[in-house]
Amino acid sequence: MSDQQSTGAVVLTGAAGKIGAVLRDRLRDRKGGLILVDRVAPPGPFAPHEHPRTVDLTDFAATVAAFEGAGAVVHMAGIPDEAPFADLLEANVLCTHHVLEAARRHGITRVVLASSNRAAGYYPNSHVTGPLDPVRPDGLYGVSKAAVEALGRMYADKFGLDVTCLRIGSFEEVPSEARHLATWLSHRDAGGYVLAALDGAPEPGRFEIVYAVSGNARRFWELTGAYSPVDDAAAYAGEIPDAAAAFDPDAPQSGGFAAPEFTLPHLP
C-alpha cells in the first residue's frame, strides 16, 4: 500500500447531499482528512482537516484537480431518482466515469460507488436477491446504476482498482412505510457500510457489490461483505401503517418505483 493510499484524504462527492451530509459526519475523523466535493459548497463550519472543493463532476479536468492528495474516494454524487435518461447518463454514468478515471490517474486504488437496490428492483418480494443475480432495473434510474456498476467492474478488471458498489436501500432517518420494513437503511448502518469498504489494505482488481441495508428481519436482499448491520426497521413497526400485512410475493421489490407510471413522464 502506497503512502498516498495509507495517509491520503478521502474524497467524498455529493458532500452537500442527503447521504453525503451523514457520511461527512462519519468520515470526519479519518486519517489524512476529508475532501468535500459538490456542485454547491457544503455547509460550514469546517474542521481543520476538511477541505471543501466546489466542483461540477461533468468537468473532467476539474474533477482530476479536485482529487489531488486523495487516497480513497467515496462517490455519492448523482441524480437519486427517476429522471430523463439523458440527465441520468450525464449525472450518474458520465460523472462516475470521470471519478474512476480521476482516481486511476492519481493512483487512487480504493473507490466506493453509490449504486442502488433499484438496479435489480424488478425481482419479486419472494426472491432473496443477491449481488450475483443478473440486474433487473425497475426504471431508467436503475439502468443508470447498473451502468455505474459495470464501470466499476471494468476499472477493477482492467486497471486494478479496488471497487465496492453499495446498492443503497431506503436511506431514511426512520422507516415510514411498509416497504421500509424490508428496505430501510439507517444512518448508522450507512456509515458502517462505507467505513467497512474503506478499511483494510486495498486489493488490486477486487470488485464487490454489497446491498447496503439495515438488518431488517423482513429484508429480501442478501447480506454480504464485511459489515454486519445493527438496526432493524421492525423497531418502528408500531408507527408504520399496514406493518402487519404480508408483502405480495409476486410484487416487485421496488414497489411503486417499478410501475410504468413512474417512468412514463420521463420518456421522450
Secondary structure as UniProt FT lines:
FT   HELIX           3..7
FT   STRAND          9..13
FT   TURN            14..16
FT   HELIX           18..27
FT   TURN            28..29
FT   TURN            31..32
FT   STRAND          34..38
FT   TURN            48..49
FT   STRAND          50..54
FT   TURN            57..58
FT   HELIX           60..66
FT   TURN            67..69
FT   STRAND          70..75
FT   HELIX           85..88
FT   HELIX           89..94
FT   HELIX           95..105
FT   TURN            106..107
FT   STRAND          110..116
FT   HELIX           117..120
FT   TURN            121..122
FT   TURN            125..126
FT   TURN            131..132
FT   HELIX           140..159
FT   STRAND          162..168
FT   STRAND          170..171
FT   TURN            178..179
FT   HELIX           180..183
FT   STRAND          184..185
FT   HELIX           187..198
FT   TURN            204..205
FT   STRAND          207..212
FT   TURN            217..218
FT   HELIX           233..239
FT   TURN            241..244
FT   TURN            249..250
FT   TURN            253..254
FT   HELIX           255..258
FT   HELIX           260..263
FT   HELIX           264..266
//
